[in-house]
Structures are given as C-alpha cells and as structure tokens.
Amino acid sequence: MPTSSANPRQIGLTSMHDIIQIRSNVPHPAAAAPWQDTKLHVLHRDYETRSHAILKTVGTYKYATDPSTEVLCCAYAVDDGPVQLWTPGNRVPAAEFIEAETNPSWIVSAHAAHFEDAIEHHVLHPRFGFPVFPVEKQRCTQAMALAVGLPARLSTVAIALAGC
C-alpha cells in the first residue's frame, strides 16, 4: 500500500519561520497614557570611551567600573532623526534621554547594548546625571542580528545587509 507524505497535518506545531500571533491581556505601554503620542519612539545611542583598562581583556563590567574609564562623546538620535552629539561639559540631553526614561512609549537601542548599559550605570549616571534605563526598555541590535544569522560585528552586519 503506497504511503502519502503530501501535506501531513500537524497540530500545534509551527515552523521556526512562521509568524505566531500572540494575544495578551496586558495593554501596550503607550495605552497607559492615552493623552500622549502613542507612536513608539526609539532613542538610539552610542558611547565612545577610553580607559587604561583594555575592554577585550577585562570585559564590559570591569571596563565600565574602572576609575580611568571616561566617556569621550555620545552620539544619539531619535527615531530616524538626525544624529546629535553630546560631549562632557555640555548639559545632559534631557529632552531626549529623560523622555526615553520616563515615557512608556519610548525604548532605547544600541548595538551591543550591554556596553551602553554598563557605561550608563557606572560612568554617565554617577558623573553626569544621565538616566539609567530599565532592561525592559532596552533593545540590542547585535542580539537582533545574531538571532537572524547575521554577524555580531556592526560593520559586517552593514556589509551583509547592503548585499540584500
């Protein structure tokens, strides 16, 4: 008797590439403040630093907590807006950073976000009064790239995506 393998029915199984719709009773964060803009905004940030500690040798935490570690500048942008630059000696960009910290319609993003988070906790917050963002608000573009099989390094991700 011949067997047929055409379209076997599988109940409860999905392909790893299928979109799974999840329904939740938890309201979208923007729904908590209906009078505010409900569009999700993203604060992109990138810190340039220097230190006597060698990042690749000591790791992120020890690098960020080393007393010699200092922030040279912060490049940041909101959504698809222009990139702006903060340097020590200037006022904290409160409009963007405080809004991202306090408004539930905002998230923060960085490539290798664990580094930015450590620098915020151990350098920028104590020395300059920058806000510290809860992990729930953070998005890591390096983790996103790795999750879809792209390389970890930002420059190679850009090269890979340019070929698409």
GILINPE-V635252 format. One record per backbone hydrogen bond with DSSP energy under -0.5 kcal/mol. CO is the residue of the C=O (numbers start at 1). NH is the residue of the N-H. Records with the same first field share a line. If there is no record, write none. Layout:
CO->NH + NH
This chain:
5->7 + 8
8->10
10->12
15->18
18->20
19->21
20->22
21->23
28->31
29->32
30->33
31->34
33->36
41->107
42->44 + 79
43->109
44->77
46->75
48->72 + 73
50->70
53->55
54->57 + 58
55->59
59->63
60->64
61->65
62->66
63->66
66->69
70->50 + 72
73->48
74->86
75->46
76->84
77->44 + 79
78->81
84->76
86->74
87->90
90->89
92->94
93->96 + 97
94->98 + 99
95->99
96->100
97->101
98->102
99->103
102->104
103->106
105->41
107->43
108->139
109->45
110->112 + 113 + 141 + 142
112->115 + 116
113->117
114->118
115->119
116->120
117->121
118->122
119->123 + 124
120->125
123->127
124->128 + 129 + 130
125->129
134->137
135->138
137->108
139->110 + 141
140->144
141->145
142->146
143->147
144->148
145->148 + 150
146->149
153->157
154->158
155->159
156->160
157->161
158->162
159->163
161->164
